[in-house]
Amino acid sequence: MATHLLFECATGLALFSSEFAEEIGKNVKTAQDSINDVAKFGKLVKLVSFVPFQDAAHALEVANDVSEGVVHEFLHGLLELNLAKKAGVVLGVEERTLASSIKGGLGIDCDASDRSLELLRGIRLHQEKLLAGLEEGDTKRSQLGLGHAYSRAKVKFNVNRSDNMIIQAIALLDQLDKDVNTFAMRVREWYGWHFPELVRIVPDNYQYAKVIHLLGDKSQLTEEILEPLTELLGDNDVLARNILDASRASMGTDISIVDHLNIKNFATRVIHLYDYRKSLQKYLSDKMGVVAPNLASLIGDTVGARLISHAGSLTNLSKYPASTVQILGAEKALFRALKTKGNTPKYGLIYHSTFIGRAGTKNKGRISRFLANKCSIASRIDCFSDTPSTKFGEVLRNQVEERLSFYENGSNPTKNADAMKKALDAHKAEIAELNGGEEPTKMDVDEEAGEKESKKDKKKKRKSLAADETAEETPKKKSKKEKKEKTEETSEAPVDEAEKKRLKAEKKAAKKAAKASA
């Protein structure tokens, strides 16, 4: 049971002592019943120390560490000052991860049981009356400010590298694909009652919607429709002539003006959805070029965006090992295989990459493993690099191409060290171009070398000074001649005869005592 309680509030950190801890530990309900009454609850807890935060930034910093289970220096000082030297202390903490960190760092036993949580709930309810120096309304204002700051810090990401937009864009793109296909099928079926032969002549859904928007009623088509129809079909005169001939010999039913108007309006909506999908695809490719350029150049915009979306963020994707990236998106198949003890899946979302489709049946698993490795490297470079560039992604893509040819033809691929060196050189050249093409001159190189030499000289001087100091402090070893002279001096010193007789008598007495005991 807890003898002390740690309370983290928006105004500061407080430490309470739990009075009558044994009686509270016997029954949690006693604490629950006394929470609403301040007079009763004030007898259960007593304020030991309260340290307010310096400002809003300091409060946010401590709150972030508490939520992540890290012992902040501010909290460490409070606990070390009040509890570190006391024996038999048990600290009641609300966060279990923070409790383990406190126990590991300070050696203080922590308790996160129900009775500790109930007491902390009571302290939170009556904090304005229990904490010293707080006025009415201070708690609400500080909670509101800290809550807004904490939420902004969690939601906020680098504007130039935000991956939330990519997640939303790829989700909308997938939804649009489903909706557009459904609407295009509906247009085909609807207009097919009137002109069924058009489906075979114009198989593309986007062109089909544009054609029926232009044609209208087939019975009113004339030779004048050929010119705009040819432009619509990409200057294909033969296809336009086939549509006109098929309309004259069509087996479809006639439609009224109202039916034709509804079909035309619906076809217009489908055309607008197709156009919006194209603009959304362009937006996604531009955003991937800013957020994850190497991943996009390696595996493509759509597949790279799906990986980021499935992982939750680019940071999460960069933290995944290559084995996780390989089966990302095939979790159901993986757990089903583990449950039935069958073969685990070889690939997940990366199956949509062109590399796996081009690989042979035997090499699909091998190339997926290699591609996942390169995707993991590319995502880490994109996440943690300061200057986004596509040079590493292009080099990694060439490595995957070479590995494909190695599986097919046996040609030796480039080594990783050489490939990364090539990418680094290209990246440095790109940065030099952005900076105006300035390269380090010989004078700069000499100055840097001089600085390095001066640093080395300083280190040598420090080492020599330290060696001299240790030599002065430690006594010198005595030589062999000095030791011999000392032994000779001791051997030449006169010894009293009385002392010799006393020693002999002691030895005889010791021998007699040994015989008697035997």
GUBA-45377 format. One line per 10 residues: number of its first residue (from 1); for each residue x, z, y of C-alpha. Coordinates in nm, 2 decimals. Layout:
# residues N
NUM> X/Z/Y ~ ...
END
This chain:
# residues 518
1> 0.00/0.00/0.00 ~ 0.12/-0.09/0.35 ~ 0.27/0.19/0.57 ~ 0.31/-0.05/0.86 ~ 0.12/-0.37/0.98 ~ 0.26/-0.67/1.16 ~ 0.01/-0.83/1.40 ~ 0.09/-1.17/1.56 ~ -0.14/-1.24/1.86 ~ -0.13/-1.49/2.14
11> 0.02/-1.24/2.39 ~ 0.30/-1.10/2.17 ~ 0.40/-0.93/1.85 ~ 0.28/-0.58/1.77 ~ 0.38/-0.33/1.50 ~ 0.13/-0.07/1.38 ~ 0.17/0.22/1.15 ~ -0.11/0.27/0.89 ~ -0.23/0.63/0.90 ~ -0.38/0.78/0.58
21> -0.24/0.49/0.38 ~ -0.31/0.66/0.04 ~ -0.68/0.71/0.12 ~ -0.72/0.36/0.24 ~ -0.55/0.23/-0.07 ~ -0.80/0.40/-0.29 ~ -1.10/0.23/-0.14 ~ -1.09/-0.09/0.07 ~ -1.45/-0.03/0.17 ~ -1.35/0.26/0.39
31> -1.14/0.03/0.60 ~ -1.42/-0.23/0.61 ~ -1.68/0.03/0.72 ~ -1.46/0.17/1.00 ~ -1.37/-0.17/1.15 ~ -1.67/-0.20/1.38 ~ -1.62/0.15/1.53 ~ -1.32/0.17/1.75 ~ -1.30/0.55/1.74 ~ -1.29/0.55/1.36
41> -1.06/0.26/1.33 ~ -0.82/0.40/1.59 ~ -0.75/0.69/1.35 ~ -0.64/0.45/1.08 ~ -0.38/0.25/1.28 ~ -0.14/0.36/1.55 ~ 0.07/0.13/1.78 ~ 0.44/0.17/1.71 ~ 0.58/-0.12/1.92 ~ 0.44/-0.41/2.12
51> 0.67/-0.69/2.26 ~ 0.50/-0.96/2.48 ~ 0.61/-1.32/2.48 ~ 0.82/-1.44/2.77 ~ 0.61/-1.75/2.85 ~ 0.38/-2.01/2.68 ~ 0.67/-2.21/2.54 ~ 0.81/-1.90/2.38 ~ 0.47/-1.81/2.23 ~ 0.44/-2.16/2.09
61> 0.78/-2.15/1.93 ~ 0.71/-1.82/1.76 ~ 0.37/-1.93/1.64 ~ 0.52/-2.25/1.49 ~ 0.77/-2.04/1.30 ~ 0.51/-1.80/1.18 ~ 0.29/-2.08/1.05 ~ 0.58/-2.23/0.86 ~ 0.69/-1.89/0.71 ~ 1.01/-1.87/0.91
71> 1.13/-1.54/1.06 ~ 1.20/-1.61/1.43 ~ 1.48/-1.42/1.61 ~ 1.21/-1.25/1.82 ~ 1.04/-1.12/1.51 ~ 1.37/-1.04/1.34 ~ 1.47/-0.82/1.63 ~ 1.14/-0.63/1.64 ~ 1.15/-0.55/1.26 ~ 1.52/-0.47/1.26
81> 1.48/-0.23/1.55 ~ 1.18/-0.04/1.41 ~ 1.18/-0.07/1.03 ~ 1.52/-0.18/0.89 ~ 1.67/0.17/0.88 ~ 1.36/0.35/0.74 ~ 1.31/0.41/0.37 ~ 0.99/0.36/0.18 ~ 0.85/0.11/0.43 ~ 0.59/-0.14/0.32
91> 0.49/-0.40/0.58 ~ 0.14/-0.55/0.58 ~ 0.16/-0.92/0.66 ~ -0.11/-1.18/0.68 ~ 0.10/-1.49/0.59 ~ 0.23/-1.48/0.23 ~ 0.52/-1.73/0.30 ~ 0.62/-1.51/0.60 ~ 0.61/-1.20/0.38 ~ 0.85/-1.36/0.13
101> 1.09/-1.46/0.41 ~ 1.09/-1.11/0.56 ~ 1.16/-0.96/0.22 ~ 1.44/-1.20/0.16 ~ 1.60/-1.18/0.50 ~ 1.56/-0.81/0.60 ~ 1.49/-0.65/0.26 ~ 1.16/-0.50/0.38 ~ 0.89/-0.48/0.12 ~ 0.58/-0.67/0.23
111> 0.21/-0.65/0.13 ~ -0.05/-0.93/0.17 ~ -0.33/-0.77/-0.03 ~ -0.70/-0.74/0.07 ~ -0.66/-0.39/0.23 ~ -0.38/-0.51/0.46 ~ -0.59/-0.81/0.56 ~ -0.89/-0.59/0.64 ~ -0.68/-0.37/0.86 ~ -0.53/-0.67/1.04
121> -0.88/-0.81/1.09 ~ -0.98/-0.48/1.26 ~ -0.67/-0.49/1.48 ~ -0.76/-0.85/1.58 ~ -1.11/-0.74/1.67 ~ -1.00/-0.45/1.89 ~ -0.67/-0.58/2.01 ~ -0.74/-0.54/2.38 ~ -0.81/-0.17/2.34 ~ -0.53/-0.10/2.08
131> -0.25/-0.29/2.26 ~ -0.10/-0.13/2.57 ~ -0.09/-0.31/2.90 ~ -0.36/-0.57/2.83 ~ -0.65/-0.62/3.07 ~ -1.00/-0.76/2.99 ~ -0.98/-1.14/2.95 ~ -0.60/-1.16/2.89 ~ -0.65/-1.22/2.52 ~ -0.90/-1.50/2.55
141> -0.70/-1.68/2.81 ~ -0.38/-1.66/2.61 ~ -0.56/-1.76/2.29 ~ -0.70/-2.06/2.46 ~ -0.37/-2.17/2.60 ~ -0.17/-2.11/2.28 ~ -0.44/-2.28/2.07 ~ -0.43/-2.60/2.29 ~ -0.05/-2.60/2.29 ~ -0.03/-2.55/1.91
151> -0.28/-2.83/1.85 ~ -0.10/-3.07/2.08 ~ 0.23/-2.99/1.91 ~ 0.08/-3.06/1.57 ~ -0.11/-3.37/1.66 ~ 0.14/-3.51/1.91 ~ 0.40/-3.76/1.78 ~ 0.65/-3.99/1.95 ~ 0.43/-4.24/2.13 ~ 0.67/-4.53/2.07
161> 0.69/-4.46/1.69 ~ 0.34/-4.33/1.61 ~ 0.24/-4.40/1.26 ~ -0.12/-4.28/1.30 ~ -0.21/-4.61/1.45 ~ -0.07/-4.79/1.14 ~ -0.27/-4.57/0.91 ~ -0.59/-4.64/1.10 ~ -0.52/-5.02/1.13 ~ -0.45/-5.07/0.76
171> -0.76/-4.87/0.67 ~ -0.97/-5.09/0.90 ~ -0.80/-5.40/0.77 ~ -0.89/-5.32/0.41 ~ -1.25/-5.24/0.51 ~ -1.27/-5.57/0.70 ~ -1.15/-5.76/0.40 ~ -1.43/-5.62/0.19 ~ -1.69/-5.67/0.45 ~ -1.59/-6.03/0.54
181> -1.59/-6.13/0.18 ~ -1.94/-5.99/0.13 ~ -2.07/-6.16/0.45 ~ -1.91/-6.49/0.36 ~ -2.08/-6.48/0.01 ~ -2.41/-6.40/0.18 ~ -2.37/-6.70/0.42 ~ -2.30/-6.93/0.12 ~ -2.60/-6.81/-0.07 ~ -2.83/-6.83/0.24
191> -2.73/-7.18/0.35 ~ -2.68/-7.29/-0.01 ~ -3.06/-7.32/-0.05 ~ -3.06/-7.58/0.23 ~ -2.73/-7.76/0.15 ~ -2.59/-7.66/-0.19 ~ -2.33/-7.94/-0.21 ~ -2.13/-7.81/0.09 ~ -1.98/-7.53/-0.11 ~ -1.78/-7.76/-0.33
201> -1.66/-7.98/-0.04 ~ -1.55/-7.68/0.18 ~ -1.43/-7.40/-0.05 ~ -1.27/-7.19/0.24 ~ -1.50/-6.92/0.37 ~ -1.38/-6.94/0.73 ~ -1.41/-7.32/0.75 ~ -1.75/-7.30/0.57 ~ -1.89/-7.06/0.83 ~ -1.76/-7.29/1.11
211> -1.91/-7.60/0.95 ~ -2.26/-7.46/0.90 ~ -2.25/-7.33/1.26 ~ -2.18/-7.69/1.37 ~ -2.41/-7.88/1.13 ~ -2.74/-7.70/1.15 ~ -3.02/-7.89/0.99 ~ -2.88/-8.15/0.75 ~ -3.18/-8.39/0.80 ~ -3.08/-8.44/1.17
221> -2.71/-8.53/1.11 ~ -2.59/-8.87/1.24 ~ -2.26/-9.05/1.28 ~ -2.20/-8.87/1.61 ~ -2.12/-8.55/1.41 ~ -1.81/-8.71/1.25 ~ -1.58/-8.66/1.55 ~ -1.63/-8.28/1.61 ~ -1.65/-8.23/1.23 ~ -1.31/-8.40/1.19
231> -1.15/-8.18/1.46 ~ -1.30/-7.87/1.29 ~ -1.16/-7.97/0.95 ~ -0.81/-8.03/1.08 ~ -0.83/-8.41/1.14 ~ -0.95/-8.48/0.79 ~ -1.17/-8.80/0.82 ~ -1.23/-8.83/0.45 ~ -1.36/-8.47/0.42 ~ -1.59/-8.52/0.72
241> -1.73/-8.84/0.58 ~ -1.79/-8.67/0.24 ~ -1.99/-8.40/0.41 ~ -2.21/-8.65/0.59 ~ -2.27/-8.86/0.28 ~ -2.35/-8.54/0.08 ~ -2.60/-8.43/0.34 ~ -2.80/-8.76/0.31 ~ -2.82/-8.72/-0.07 ~ -2.86/-8.35/-0.09
251> -3.10/-8.18/-0.33 ~ -3.15/-7.87/-0.10 ~ -3.48/-7.76/0.04 ~ -3.58/-7.79/0.40 ~ -3.56/-7.49/0.64 ~ -3.76/-7.40/0.94 ~ -3.62/-7.36/1.29 ~ -3.63/-6.97/1.27 ~ -3.44/-6.97/0.94 ~ -3.18/-7.20/1.08
261> -3.14/-6.98/1.39 ~ -3.09/-6.67/1.18 ~ -2.83/-6.84/0.96 ~ -2.65/-6.97/1.27 ~ -2.64/-6.62/1.43 ~ -2.51/-6.47/1.11 ~ -2.24/-6.74/1.07 ~ -2.13/-6.66/1.43 ~ -2.08/-6.30/1.34 ~ -1.88/-6.39/1.03
271> -1.66/-6.62/1.24 ~ -1.60/-6.34/1.49 ~ -1.51/-6.10/1.21 ~ -1.25/-6.35/1.08 ~ -1.10/-6.38/1.43 ~ -1.09/-6.01/1.48 ~ -0.92/-5.97/1.14 ~ -0.65/-6.21/1.25 ~ -0.59/-6.02/1.57 ~ -0.58/-5.69/1.38
281> -0.32/-5.83/1.14 ~ -0.11/-5.93/1.43 ~ -0.15/-5.59/1.59 ~ -0.04/-5.43/1.26 ~ 0.27/-5.64/1.23 ~ 0.37/-5.56/1.59 ~ 0.32/-5.19/1.53 ~ 0.52/-5.20/1.20 ~ 0.80/-5.38/1.39 ~ 0.82/-5.08/1.63
291> 0.76/-4.79/1.38 ~ 0.91/-4.91/1.05 ~ 1.09/-5.24/1.11 ~ 1.32/-5.21/0.81 ~ 1.04/-5.13/0.57 ~ 0.84/-5.42/0.71 ~ 1.12/-5.67/0.68 ~ 1.19/-5.55/0.32 ~ 0.85/-5.53/0.16 ~ 0.61/-5.68/0.42
301> 0.38/-5.54/0.69 ~ 0.07/-5.49/0.47 ~ 0.24/-5.32/0.17 ~ 0.46/-5.11/0.40 ~ 0.16/-4.99/0.60 ~ -0.02/-4.90/0.27 ~ 0.27/-4.70/0.16 ~ 0.28/-4.51/0.49 ~ -0.10/-4.46/0.48 ~ -0.09/-4.33/0.12
311> 0.19/-4.09/0.20 ~ 0.02/-3.96/0.51 ~ 0.30/-4.04/0.76 ~ 0.64/-4.22/0.78 ~ 0.81/-3.87/0.76 ~ 0.64/-3.79/0.44 ~ 0.73/-4.12/0.29 ~ 1.09/-4.08/0.39 ~ 1.10/-3.74/0.21 ~ 0.97/-3.88/-0.12
321> 1.22/-3.97/-0.39 ~ 1.24/-4.33/-0.51 ~ 1.06/-4.24/-0.83 ~ 0.76/-4.11/-0.63 ~ 0.76/-4.42/-0.41 ~ 0.76/-4.64/-0.72 ~ 0.43/-4.50/-0.86 ~ 0.27/-4.42/-0.52 ~ -0.09/-4.53/-0.56 ~ -0.10/-4.51/-0.94
331> -0.16/-4.13/-0.96 ~ -0.47/-4.16/-1.19 ~ -0.29/-4.38/-1.43 ~ 0.01/-4.14/-1.43 ~ -0.19/-3.83/-1.51 ~ -0.39/-4.01/-1.77 ~ -0.07/-4.12/-1.94 ~ 0.07/-3.77/-1.93 ~ -0.26/-3.63/-2.07 ~ -0.28/-3.88/-2.35
341> 0.10/-3.90/-2.40 ~ 0.10/-4.27/-2.34 ~ 0.32/-4.50/-2.14 ~ 0.35/-4.40/-1.77 ~ 0.28/-4.67/-1.50 ~ 0.58/-4.88/-1.38 ~ 0.45/-4.94/-1.03 ~ 0.18/-4.85/-0.78 ~ 0.12/-5.00/-0.44 ~ 0.45/-5.19/-0.45
351> 0.30/-5.42/-0.72 ~ 0.15/-5.62/-0.44 ~ 0.50/-5.72/-0.32 ~ 0.62/-6.07/-0.40 ~ 0.93/-5.95/-0.57 ~ 0.74/-5.80/-0.87 ~ 0.52/-6.11/-0.90 ~ 0.83/-6.34/-0.91 ~ 1.01/-6.12/-1.17 ~ 0.97/-6.19/-1.54
361> 0.76/-5.98/-1.77 ~ 1.06/-5.79/-1.91 ~ 1.21/-5.73/-1.57 ~ 0.90/-5.61/-1.38 ~ 0.97/-5.24/-1.44 ~ 1.34/-5.28/-1.35 ~ 1.28/-5.46/-1.03 ~ 1.01/-5.22/-0.93 ~ 1.25/-4.93/-0.98 ~ 1.52/-5.11/-0.77
371> 1.26/-5.21/-0.50 ~ 1.14/-4.85/-0.47 ~ 1.49/-4.73/-0.42 ~ 1.54/-4.97/-0.14 ~ 1.20/-4.88/0.01 ~ 1.30/-4.52/0.02 ~ 1.63/-4.60/0.20 ~ 1.45/-4.82/0.45 ~ 1.19/-4.56/0.53 ~ 1.45/-4.30/0.59
381> 1.65/-4.52/0.82 ~ 1.33/-4.60/1.01 ~ 1.22/-4.24/1.04 ~ 1.55/-4.08/1.14 ~ 1.73/-4.36/1.34 ~ 1.72/-4.35/1.72 ~ 1.73/-4.73/1.78 ~ 1.48/-4.93/1.56 ~ 1.64/-5.24/1.40 ~ 1.56/-5.49/1.12
391> 1.92/-5.54/1.02 ~ 1.92/-5.29/0.74 ~ 1.58/-5.42/0.61 ~ 1.71/-5.77/0.60 ~ 2.02/-5.67/0.41 ~ 1.82/-5.46/0.16 ~ 1.58/-5.76/0.11 ~ 1.88/-5.98/0.03 ~ 1.99/-5.72/-0.22 ~ 1.66/-5.73/-0.40
401> 1.68/-6.11/-0.40 ~ 2.02/-6.10/-0.55 ~ 1.90/-5.85/-0.81 ~ 1.62/-6.09/-0.91 ~ 1.87/-6.37/-0.95 ~ 2.09/-6.14/-1.15 ~ 1.81/-6.07/-1.40 ~ 1.74/-6.44/-1.43 ~ 2.08/-6.61/-1.41 ~ 2.33/-6.32/-1.45
411> 2.50/-6.38/-1.11 ~ 2.68/-6.08/-0.98 ~ 2.50/-5.90/-0.69 ~ 2.67/-5.76/-0.38 ~ 2.79/-5.40/-0.39 ~ 2.60/-5.14/-0.20 ~ 2.90/-5.04/0.01 ~ 2.96/-5.40/0.12 ~ 2.60/-5.45/0.20 ~ 2.57/-5.14/0.41
421> 2.89/-5.22/0.59 ~ 2.75/-5.56/0.68 ~ 2.43/-5.40/0.80 ~ 2.61/-5.14/1.01 ~ 2.83/-5.41/1.17 ~ 2.52/-5.62/1.26 ~ 2.35/-5.31/1.40 ~ 2.65/-5.22/1.62 ~ 2.66/-5.58/1.75 ~ 2.29/-5.56/1.83
431> 2.33/-5.23/2.02 ~ 2.63/-5.39/2.21 ~ 2.41/-5.68/2.31 ~ 2.14/-5.44/2.43 ~ 2.39/-5.25/2.64 ~ 2.51/-5.56/2.81 ~ 2.77/-5.68/2.57 ~ 3.03/-5.41/2.67 ~ 3.28/-5.34/2.40 ~ 3.54/-5.05/2.40
441> 3.86/-5.16/2.58 ~ 4.21/-5.09/2.47 ~ 4.25/-4.83/2.74 ~ 3.94/-4.64/2.61 ~ 4.08/-4.65/2.26 ~ 4.42/-4.51/2.38 ~ 4.24/-4.24/2.57 ~ 4.04/-4.14/2.27 ~ 4.36/-4.14/2.06 ~ 4.53/-3.92/2.32
451> 4.24/-3.68/2.31 ~ 4.25/-3.66/1.94 ~ 4.63/-3.59/1.95 ~ 4.58/-3.32/2.21 ~ 4.32/-3.16/1.99 ~ 4.55/-3.17/1.69 ~ 4.83/-3.01/1.90 ~ 4.60/-2.74/2.02 ~ 4.51/-2.66/1.66 ~ 4.88/-2.65/1.56
461> 4.96/-2.41/1.84 ~ 4.66/-2.19/1.74 ~ 4.78/-2.18/1.38 ~ 5.14/-2.09/1.48 ~ 5.03/-1.81/1.72 ~ 4.81/-1.67/1.44 ~ 5.10/-1.68/1.20 ~ 5.33/-1.50/1.44 ~ 5.07/-1.23/1.50 ~ 5.02/-1.17/1.13
471> 5.40/-1.16/1.08 ~ 5.44/-0.89/1.35 ~ 5.16/-0.69/1.20 ~ 5.28/-0.70/0.84 ~ 5.60/-0.50/0.76 ~ 5.90/-0.71/0.64 ~ 6.00/-0.69/0.27 ~ 6.31/-0.50/0.19 ~ 6.60/-0.69/0.05 ~ 6.77/-0.61/-0.29
481> 7.08/-0.47/-0.13 ~ 6.89/-0.22/0.07 ~ 6.70/-0.11/-0.24 ~ 7.04/-0.07/-0.43 ~ 7.19/0.13/-0.15 ~ 6.89/0.36/-0.15 ~ 6.91/0.42/-0.52 ~ 7.28/0.49/-0.50 ~ 7.22/0.74/-0.22 ~ 6.96/0.92/-0.43
491> 7.18/0.92/-0.74 ~ 7.48/1.06/-0.54 ~ 7.27/1.34/-0.40 ~ 7.36/1.68/-0.56 ~ 7.11/1.86/-0.79 ~ 7.09/2.24/-0.83 ~ 7.17/2.38/-1.17 ~ 6.89/2.63/-1.14 ~ 6.64/2.34/-1.10 ~ 6.77/2.17/-1.42
501> 6.74/2.50/-1.62 ~ 6.38/2.54/-1.50 ~ 6.29/2.18/-1.60 ~ 6.44/2.24/-1.95 ~ 6.24/2.56/-2.00 ~ 5.92/2.39/-1.90 ~ 5.98/2.11/-2.15 ~ 6.04/2.36/-2.44 ~ 5.73/2.55/-2.35 ~ 5.52/2.23/-2.36
511> 5.66/2.14/-2.70 ~ 5.58/2.48/-2.85 ~ 5.22/2.46/-2.71 ~ 5.18/2.12/-2.87 ~ 5.30/2.25/-3.22 ~ 5.07/2.55/-3.20 ~ 4.77/2.33/-3.12 ~ 4.86/2.10/-3.41
END
